[in-house]
């Protein structure tokens, strides 16, 4: 979203989605699949490969999802 001109690249589409639904008393739901990610080379939650580069990607991927889950889980 940072690359878009929408809300000067500072928009939070999940927050806006949640707010719009709650305005009408509807409890929103979002599914975010984390078991596959082409950028990290993730399949079934794991980076394939055993070298240091793969281990670092796995650590970063795990940390990213823990942080992301904390943001939207509230």
NORRARA-V738646 format. One record per run of one state. SS is the DSSP state (hx for helix, st for strand, lp for the rest). FROM is the first residue (numbers start at 1). TO is the last residue. If there is no record, write none. Layout:
# NORRARA-V738646
[[SS | FROM | TO] [SS | FROM | TO]]
This chain:
# NORRARA-V738646
[[lp | 1 | 5] [hx | 6 | 9] [lp | 10 | 12] [hx | 13 | 23] [lp | 24 | 35] [st | 36 | 37] [lp | 38 | 41] [st | 42 | 43] [lp | 44 | 45] [st | 46 | 47] [lp | 48 | 51] [hx | 52 | 72] [lp | 73 | 74]]
